Amino acid sequence: MHKKILRLSFLLILLPFLLMTFHETDANNDLVYYAKIDSEVTKGLSEFIGRAISTAEENQANAIIFEIHTPGGAVDAASDIAKILGDTDVKTIAFINHDALSAGAYIALNMDEIYMVPNATIGAAAVITQNGNAADQKAQSYWLAAMKSAAEQNGRDPIYAMAMADDSIDLPEYGAPKGKLLTLTAAQSVEVGYAEGIVANKNDLLNKLGYENAEIKQVNKSWSERIAEFVTNPFVVPILLTIASLGLVIELYSPGFGLPGIAGLTSLLLFFYGHYIAGLAGYESLILFILGIILIVVELFVPGGIVGFLGLGSILFSIILAGKSIVFMSISLFIAIAVAITAMVILMKFFGKKIKVFNKIVLSDSTSTEKGYVSNASRTDLLGKTGTALTPLRPSGTIIIDNERIDAVTEGGYINSGARVEVVEVEGVRIVVRELVD
C-alpha cells in the first residue's frame, strides 16, 4: 500500500514536467516559412511567391509569413500573386516592415492576417501608366473592384481599400479628404480592422502569433528569380532592348566580332531568359526568334531582301510575344529601333563608317586600269600602219598587217577585199581603217 502511494506521489510530481515536455515538443513541431517582398512587384516576384507557397504546402507548414516593404509595381503581377495567395490552404501572414504601397497594399490585403511595425504604412494604390499618368477608366474600374474584393474576402471594411485607389472617397478623419488617396498608419490600420496588431520586429511577431518555438525556414530568391525580377521590370525592358539594338548595329560597322556584339547578344539573352523564367515567354517566342536569326543569315547569301525582312519581322514579333503587354512591348521596341537608326546615321554621316559584315560576302575589288588590270592588250602599235583587206569591210571585216589577221572596221564606208588600207584610229580593241587611194 505504501509502495503504491509512493509511486502515485512520484507520478504526480513528474506530471507537470511531462506536460511541459509534451507542450514543448508540440510547439517545436510547428513549421513556419518566412519570405521577403522587398522589391517592386513584377512577374518575377510572382514566380518567387508561388515557389515559396508551394514549398510551404509540400512541407505542411503551419503558416507562411511575408515581410513586405515595397513601393508597388505592376498590376498584372499583383493580380497573379493575389490568385496564388487565394488558392493556398496555408495560413498567410503579411508583416509590413515599413511600407506596403500601391500593388503592395493589394497583396497584403489578400493575406489572412496583417501585422505592422509602428512606423509602417499601407495604401496609396492608384493605377498609373508607365509614364506616370493616371490609367484609363477601364483599368481604374477593374483595380477598384479588385481592392474592394481583397478587403471583403478577409472580413475587412472595403471602404478603406477603395479609398486607397479612389481619391473621390471622402475620409478626412484619416487624412484622406476628396482629392487625396488614403494611406493608413499602423495605428489607423488596427483601428479600422486592417491590421491584427502592431509589433516591434520579427521576433515580436513570432511571439504574438505563438510561434516563438516554431521551426522558422527562410525562403530566399534564387539567382534566376532575381534575374527574372530585374529583367521584367518595366523600366529595364526598354533599356535592355536599346542596348541590344545599339550593340548589334555598332557591330555591323566593326571588323570581326567584339564588345558591342557581345553586349547586344547578352542583352537579348537576358531579356528572353528573364521573361521565360517569369512565365511570360514561351517556346513559341524562342522558336520565332531563332527562326528570325536563321532567315537573316540566309539573306546574306540569297539576294532579294524578302527573306531578310521576314527574319527581322520574326524577331520583332518574338520580342512582342515575350512581354505581357503588346502595347508596352511595342513602345519599348520603337524606342530601341529609333536609337539604332540614330546610331546608324551618326556612324555613316559623321564618322564615314561602312558596314563591315558584308566585306566577306560582297565582291568589292575592281579590275581597274589604275590597279594594273587590262581586259585586252591595247593595239596602239598598229596606228599608222598599212595592210590589205582580206575580206570585204562593210563596215567590219578582216585585214592583214605584217601577216597578222586583225579584225577592223571602216569609218563608215565600204572597202573591197584586196584593197590597201591604213589604220587611222585605235580605241582599245577597235581598229579603224581607211582605204588608200593611189
HELIX and SHEET records of a PDB file:
HELIX    1   1 HIS A    2  ASN A   28  1                                  27    
HELIX    2   2 LYS A   43  GLU A   58  1                                  16    
HELIX    3   3 VAL A   75  ASP A   87  1                                  13    
HELIX    4   4 ALA A  103  LEU A  109  1                                   7    
HELIX    5   5 GLN A  137  GLU A  152  1                                  16    
HELIX    6   6 PRO A  158  ALA A  165  1                                   8    
HELIX    7   7 PRO A  172  TYR A  174  5                                   3    
HELIX    8   8 ALA A  186  GLU A  191  1                                   6    
HELIX    9   9 LYS A  202  LEU A  209  1                                   8    
HELIX   10  10 TRP A  223  VAL A  231  1                                   9    
HELIX   11  11 VAL A  236  LEU A  252  1                                  17    
HELIX   12  12 LEU A  259  ILE A  277  1                                  19    
HELIX   13  13 TYR A  283  GLU A  299  1                                  17    
HELIX   14  14 ILE A  306  ALA A  322  1                                  17    
HELIX   15  15 ILE A  326  LYS A  349  1                                  24    
HELIX   16  16 THR A  369  LYS A  371  5                                   3    
HELIX   17  17 THR A  380  LEU A  382  5                                   3    
SHEET    1   A 6 THR A 183  THR A 185  0                                        
SHEET    2   A 6 THR A 121  GLY A 123 -1                                        
SHEET    3   A 6 LYS A  91  LEU A 101  1                                        
SHEET    4   A 6 ALA A  63  THR A  70  1                                        
SHEET    5   A 6 LEU A  31  ILE A  37  1                                        
SHEET    6   A 6 GLU A 215  VAL A 219  1                                        
SHEET    1   B 5 THR A 183  THR A 185  0                                        
SHEET    2   B 5 THR A 121  GLY A 123 -1                                        
SHEET    3   B 5 LYS A  91  LEU A 101  1                                        
SHEET    4   B 5 GLU A 113  MET A 116  1                                        
SHEET    5   B 5 GLY A 197  ILE A 198  1                                        
SHEET    1   C 6 THR A 386  ALA A 389  0                                        
SHEET    2   C 6 SER A 396  ILE A 401 -1                                        
SHEET    3   C 6 GLU A 404  THR A 410 -1                                        
SHEET    4   C 6 ARG A 430  GLU A 435  1                                        
SHEET    5   C 6 ARG A 420  GLU A 427 -1                                        
SHEET    6   C 6 THR A 386  ALA A 389 -1                                        
END                                                                             
